[in-house]
Amino acid sequence: MNDDRVFEEGNEGEESLPVPTGSSAGGSGGDGTGGDGTGDDPTRMGPPWEHRDANGLLVSFARTLEESAFKPNEFFARLRLTGNLLDALLFGIGIVAITAVVQLLWSAVLAPLPFFFLGEINGVSFPEVAAMAAFSWMRVLVLPFVMVAVFFIMAGLFHLALTLLGSTPHPFETTLRVTCYSAGPLILSLVPFCGDWVGRIWMTVLLIIGLIHCQKAPLMTAIVAVMFPLILFVGCCSLLIAIPIALSGH
């Protein structure tokens, strides 16, 4: 297969991204399967983020965010099922990191300014606000590690549900990649009031679409899998409430 094969963006007039093939494309084998032979399709050439050497970091990130959020059916239909796992994690972490940094710039830089000029407001002094701001910036340092754990746990629960429902033709890595690339709408948490909830609901929709395209899950199976963490949480809380009630009845 020739190396001059291109990845079409799907929008007329947009620049095409060159895509490496064979073993250089995200660790895949020459037959177009994933590195572990689990069935990656040669037509699944991956998002622009995984070909950022051709178009630059920021442009590729922005295009991947746009396509995953606004054209999810096309996006997940061509998402590689295996390989380039680090790229998927970096994209998901990048979305959350951008959101956290912007929020911290507001809370740790702009918010303390009135205290600096006025000295004390409602019993809170500038040194106290500055200390809280410094602690907030320390959270940014551990955020990437926390988000890696969060993505793995979320994907693990989704994959467990899919397995129980008999809909996992592809490995855990596929579910993890879908989870990471569904994180784009979380950037809406920067919007005051309802942005955070809108972003979470939007991400839920993307997860369902992603599992349908990448794990070949039926619609209801995908919905149950994505809701499985919530179902599990509610079930555990119900048990914690029901057990003491049952014991007190004796």
WOSUL-V690403 format. One record per pair of residues at least 24 apart in sequence whose ideal C-beta (glycine too) atoms are under 10 Angstrom apart, sorted by the first residue. I is the first residue (numbers start at 0). GAP is how many residues later the second one is. D is the distance in whole Angstrom. If there is no record, write none. Layout:
I:GAP:D, I:GAP:D
This chain:
0:29:8, 0:31:8, 0:41:8, 4:37:10, 4:40:8, 5:39:9, 5:45:10, 5:48:9, 6:38:5, 6:39:8, 6:40:9, 6:41:7, 6:43:9, 6:44:6, 6:47:9, 6:48:10, 6:71:8, 7:37:9, 7:70:10, 8:39:7, 8:46:10, 8:54:7, 8:58:8, 8:65:10, 9:57:8, 9:61:7, 9:64:6, 9:65:9, 9:68:9, 10:52:10, 10:55:10, 10:56:9, 10:60:9, 13:49:8, 14:33:10, 14:39:9, 14:40:7, 14:44:9, 14:48:10, 15:38:9, 15:39:9, 16:28:9, 16:29:10, 16:30:10, 16:31:6, 16:33:10, 16:34:5, 16:35:9, 16:36:9, 16:37:5, 16:38:5, 16:42:9, 16:43:8, 16:46:9, 17:33:7, 17:35:9, 17:36:5, 17:37:9, 18:26:5, 18:27:8, 18:29:10, 18:31:9, 18:32:6, 18:35:8, 19:25:10, 19:30:10, 19:31:8, 19:33:9, 19:34:9, 20:24:9, 24:25:8, 24:26:9, 24:55:8, 24:58:7, 24:59:8, 25:24:6, 25:25:10, 25:54:6, 25:56:8, 25:57:3, 25:58:4, 25:59:9, 25:60:10, 25:61:8, 25:62:10, 26:53:10, 26:55:8, 26:56:4, 26:57:7, 26:58:9, 26:59:10, 27:52:7, 27:53:10, 27:54:7, 27:55:5, 27:56:9, 28:54:9, 31:48:10, 32:48:9, 32:49:8, 32:50:10, 33:46:7, 33:47:6, 33:48:3, 33:49:5, 33:50:10, 33:136:8, 33:137:8, 33:139:8, 33:140:9, 34:47:6, 34:48:6, 34:49:10, 34:50:10, 34:138:10, 35:46:6, 35:47:9, 35:135:7, 35:137:8, 36:45:9, 37:43:7, 37:44:5, 37:45:10, 37:131:9, 37:132:6, 37:133:5, 37:135:8, 37:136:8, 38:42:6, 38:43:8, 38:130:7, 38:131:6, 38:132:9, 38:135:9, 39:39:10, 39:40:6, 39:41:5, 39:42:5, 39:43:7, 39:130:9, 39:134:9, 40:36:10, 40:37:9, 40:38:10, 40:39:8, 40:40:7, 42:34:9, 42:35:7, 43:32:9, 43:33:8, 43:34:5, 43:35:6, 43:36:5, 43:37:6, 43:38:10, 43:39:10, 43:169:10, 43:170:9, 44:33:6, 44:34:9, 44:35:7, 45:29:10, 45:32:7, 45:33:6, 45:34:4, 45:35:10, 45:37:8, 45:38:6, 45:41:8, 45:42:9, 45:131:9, 45:135:10, 46:28:7, 46:29:10, 46:31:8, 46:32:7, 46:33:9, 46:37:9, 46:40:9, 46:41:9, 46:44:8, 46:130:10, 46:134:7, 48:35:9, 48:38:6, 48:39:8, 48:41:8, 48:42:5, 48:45:9, 48:132:8, 49:29:9, 49:30:7, 49:33:9, 49:34:5, 49:36:10, 49:37:5, 49:38:8, 49:40:10, 49:41:9, 49:131:10, 50:33:10, 50:36:10, 51:35:8, 56:37:10, 59:27:10, 59:31:10, 60:29:9, 60:30:7, 60:33:7, 60:34:9, 60:37:9, 60:123:10, 63:27:6, 63:30:10, 63:31:10, 63:117:7, 63:120:8, 64:26:8, 64:29:9, 64:30:7, 64:33:10, 64:116:10, 64:118:9, 64:119:5, 64:120:9, 64:122:7, 65:118:8, 66:114:9, 66:117:9, 67:27:10, 67:112:10, 67:113:5, 67:114:7, 67:115:9, 67:116:5, 67:117:9, 67:135:10, 67:138:7, 67:141:10, 67:142:9, 68:113:9, 68:114:10, 68:115:5, 68:116:6, 68:118:9, 68:119:9, 68:130:10, 68:133:7, 68:134:9, 68:136:10, 68:137:7, 69:114:9, 71:109:9, 71:110:8, 71:112:9, 71:130:10, 71:133:8, 71:134:5, 71:135:10, 71:136:9, 71:137:4, 71:138:7, 71:140:10, 71:141:8, 72:136:6, 72:137:10, 72:139:9, 72:140:7, 73:139:9, 74:106:7, 74:107:10, 74:109:10, 74:131:9, 74:134:9, 74:135:8, 74:138:9, 75:101:10, 75:102:7, 75:105:8, 75:106:9, 75:130:8, 75:131:10, 75:133:6, 75:134:5, 75:135:9, 75:136:8, 75:137:4, 75:138:6, 76:132:10, 76:133:10, 76:135:10, 76:136:5, 76:137:9, 77:135:9, 78:95:9, 78:98:7, 78:99:7, 78:102:7, 78:131:7, 78:134:7, 78:135:6, 79:93:10, 79:94:9, 79:97:7, 79:134:9, 80:88:9, 80:89:5, 80:90:8, 80:92:8, 80:93:5, 80:94:10, 80:96:7, 80:97:9, 80:132:10, 80:133:6, 80:134:9, 81:88:7, 81:89:7, 81:91:5, 81:92:6, 81:95:8, 82:90:8, 82:94:9, 83:89:10, 83:93:8, 84:88:6, 84:89:10, 84:91:7, 84:92:7, 84:95:8, 86:90:9, 86:93:9, 86:94:10, 87:63:9, 87:85:9, 87:88:7, 87:89:4, 87:90:9, 87:91:8, 87:92:4, 87:93:6, 87:95:10, 88:55:9, 88:58:8, 88:59:6, 88:62:7, 88:63:9, 88:87:8, 88:88:9, 88:90:10, 88:91:6, 89:54:9, 89:90:8, 90:86:10, 90:89:6, 90:90:6, 90:92:7, 90:93:8, 91:55:7, 91:56:9, 91:58:9, 91:59:6, 91:62:10, 91:84:9, 91:85:9, 91:87:7, 91:88:4, 91:89:7, 91:90:8, 91:91:4, 91:92:9, 91:94:9, 92:50:8, 92:51:5, 92:52:9, 92:53:10, 92:54:5, 92:55:7, 92:57:10, 92:58:8, 92:87:8, 92:90:9, 93:50:9, 93:53:10, 93:86:10, 93:89:9, 93:90:10, 93:93:10, 94:52:9, 94:85:9, 94:86:10, 94:87:10, 94:88:5, 94:89:6, 94:90:9, 94:91:5, 94:92:6, 94:94:10, 94:104:10, 94:108:10, 95:47:7, 95:48:9, 95:50:9, 95:51:5, 95:54:9, 95:55:9, 95:87:7, 95:90:6, 95:91:9, 95:93:9, 96:43:7, 96:46:6, 96:47:7, 96:50:8, 97:88:9, 97:89:6, 97:92:9, 98:44:10, 98:84:10, 98:87:6, 98:88:5, 98:89:9, 98:90:5, 98:91:6, 98:96:10, 98:97:9, 98:100:9, 99:36:9, 99:39:7, 99:40:6, 99:43:6, 99:47:9, 99:89:9, 99:90:10, 100:36:9, 100:39:6, 100:42:9, 101:85:9, 101:87:9, 101:88:6, 102:33:9, 102:86:8, 102:87:7, 103:29:8, 103:32:5, 103:33:6, 103:35:8, 103:36:6, 103:39:10, 104:32:10, 105:84:9, 106:25:8, 106:26:7, 106:29:6, 106:30:10, 107:24:8, 107:25:4, 107:26:8, 107:27:9, 107:28:5, 107:29:6, 107:32:10, 108:24:7, 108:28:10, 110:25:10, 146:33:9, 146:36:9, 147:32:10, 149:29:9, 149:33:10, 150:25:7, 150:26:10, 150:28:6, 150:29:6, 150:31:10, 150:32:8, 151:24:7, 151:27:9, 151:28:10, 152:26:10, 152:76:8, 153:25:5, 153:26:9, 153:28:10, 153:29:10, 153:53:9, 153:72:9, 153:74:10, 153:75:7, 154:24:4, 154:25:8, 154:52:10, 155:73:10, 156:68:8, 156:69:9, 156:71:5, 156:72:5, 156:73:10, 156:74:10, 156:75:7, 156:76:10, 157:49:7, 157:52:10, 157:53:7, 157:57:9, 157:59:10, 157:64:9, 157:66:10, 157:67:5, 157:68:6, 157:69:10, 157:70:7, 157:71:8, 158:52:9, 158:56:8, 158:66:8, 158:69:10, 159:65:9, 159:68:7, 159:69:10, 159:72:9, 160:50:10, 160:56:10, 160:60:8, 160:61:9, 160:63:6, 160:64:4, 160:65:8, 160:66:8, 160:67:4, 160:68:9, 160:70:8, 160:71:9, 161:49:7, 161:53:6, 161:54:10, 161:55:6, 161:59:7, 161:60:8, 161:62:9, 161:63:5, 161:64:10, 161:66:9, 162:62:9, 163:57:10, 163:60:9, 163:61:9, 163:64:9, 164:52:8, 164:53:9, 164:55:9, 164:56:5, 164:57:9, 164:59:7, 164:60:7, 164:63:9, 165:51:10, 165:55:8, 166:44:8, 166:45:10, 166:48:6, 166:49:7, 166:50:4, 166:51:7, 166:54:5, 166:55:8, 166:57:10, 166:58:8, 167:43:10, 167:47:6, 167:48:9, 167:49:8, 167:57:10, 168:45:9, 168:46:7, 168:47:5, 168:48:9, 169:44:7, 169:45:6, 169:46:8, 170:44:10, 173:36:9, 173:37:9, 173:40:5, 173:41:6, 174:32:9, 174:35:9, 174:36:7, 174:39:8, 174:40:6, 174:42:10, 174:50:9, 176:33:8, 176:37:7, 177:28:8, 177:29:7, 177:30:10, 177:31:9, 177:32:4, 177:33:6, 177:34:10, 177:35:8, 177:36:5, 177:37:7, 177:44:10, 177:48:10, 178:24:9, 178:27:10, 178:28:7, 178:31:8, 178:32:9, 178:47:10, 179:30:10, 180:25:8, 180:26:10, 180:29:7, 180:33:10, 181:24:4, 181:25:5, 181:26:9, 181:27:8, 181:28:6, 181:29:9, 181:44:9, 182:24:9, 203:26:10
